[in-house]
Amino acid sequence: MQTYILLTKLSPEISKQVKDRSKLGRSWLEQVKEKCPEVNFIAHYALLGSYDFLDIYEAPDETVAAKVSLISMSNGAFQAESLIAIPYKRFLKITEEI
């Protein structure tokens, strides 16, 4: 399994629905679990900056990671970006090969 970081920025319309945030978040998570059962969530954070949320998760490949981003987009995300996260020790081994 590969580790991914999902950065999500909500649309202005969804951002205004602060009182519905918990319900909307649960709905998103249920959809991801239903459509991507192989995804393993490690952490979920709310952010105060350019993005609204950061999720760390494991997925078998980039196709599943793309599905997670697309589910976010279909649920009111203005922007959803999945990035591959490489453990630092593995990264150092890669640098030795260069």
C-alpha positions as CSV (number, residue, x, y, z in Angstrom):
1,M,0.0,0.0,0.0
2,Q,1.2,3.5,-0.9
3,T,0.6,6.5,1.5
4,Y,-1.2,9.5,0.1
5,I,-1.9,13.0,1.3
6,L,-5.3,14.5,0.3
7,L,-5.5,18.3,0.5
8,T,-9.0,19.6,0.2
9,K,-10.4,23.1,-0.3
10,L,-14.2,23.4,0.0
11,S,-16.2,25.5,-2.4
12,P,-17.4,28.9,-0.9
13,E,-21.0,27.6,-0.8
14,I,-20.1,24.5,1.2
15,S,-17.8,26.5,3.5
16,K,-20.8,28.6,4.6
17,Q,-22.5,25.4,5.8
18,V,-20.5,25.3,9.1
19,K,-23.3,23.8,11.1
20,D,-23.7,20.9,8.6
21,R,-19.9,20.2,8.5
22,S,-20.2,17.0,10.6
23,K,-23.0,15.6,8.5
24,L,-21.2,16.4,5.2
25,G,-18.0,14.9,6.5
26,R,-19.6,11.7,7.5
27,S,-21.4,11.4,4.2
28,W,-18.1,11.9,2.3
29,L,-16.4,9.3,4.5
30,E,-19.2,6.8,3.9
31,Q,-18.9,7.3,0.2
32,V,-15.2,6.7,0.2
33,K,-15.6,3.6,2.3
34,E,-18.3,2.2,0.0
35,K,-16.5,3.0,-3.3
36,C,-12.9,2.5,-2.1
37,P,-13.1,-0.2,0.6
38,E,-9.3,-0.8,0.3
39,V,-8.5,2.7,1.5
40,N,-7.1,2.9,5.1
41,F,-7.4,6.3,6.7
42,I,-4.5,7.2,9.0
43,A,-5.3,10.8,10.0
44,H,-7.7,13.7,9.3
45,Y,-7.0,17.3,10.1
46,A,-8.8,20.6,9.7
47,L,-6.5,23.3,8.5
48,L,-6.5,27.1,8.8
49,G,-4.8,28.2,5.6
50,S,-4.9,27.6,1.8
51,Y,-6.7,24.2,2.3
52,D,-9.5,23.3,4.6
53,F,-8.6,19.6,5.3
54,L,-5.7,17.3,5.2
55,D,-6.1,13.5,5.1
56,I,-3.4,10.9,5.3
57,Y,-4.4,7.5,3.9
58,E,-3.1,4.4,2.3
59,A,-4.4,3.1,-1.1
60,P,-3.1,0.3,-3.3
61,D,-2.5,2.6,-6.3
62,E,-3.0,6.0,-8.0
63,T,-6.4,4.9,-9.5
64,V,-7.9,4.5,-6.0
65,A,-6.3,7.8,-4.9
66,A,-7.9,9.5,-7.9
67,K,-11.3,8.1,-6.8
68,V,-10.8,9.6,-3.3
69,S,-10.1,13.0,-4.9
70,L,-13.0,12.7,-7.3
71,I,-15.4,11.8,-4.5
72,S,-14.2,14.9,-2.7
73,M,-14.9,17.0,-5.8
74,S,-18.4,15.5,-6.2
75,N,-19.1,16.4,-2.6
76,G,-18.5,20.2,-2.8
77,A,-14.7,20.4,-2.8
78,F,-13.5,23.3,-4.9
79,Q,-10.1,21.6,-5.1
80,A,-8.8,18.2,-4.1
81,E,-5.3,17.1,-4.5
82,S,-3.8,13.7,-3.7
83,L,0.0,13.6,-3.3
84,I,2.2,10.5,-2.9
85,A,4.0,10.4,0.4
86,I,7.4,8.6,0.5
87,P,8.8,7.5,3.9
88,Y,11.9,9.5,4.5
89,K,14.2,6.5,4.9
90,R,13.0,5.2,1.5
91,F,13.5,8.6,0.0
92,L,17.1,8.6,1.3
93,K,17.7,5.2,-0.4
94,I,16.4,6.6,-3.7
95,T,18.9,9.5,-3.4
96,E,21.7,7.1,-3.1
97,E,20.9,5.6,-6.5
98,I,21.3,9.0,-8.2
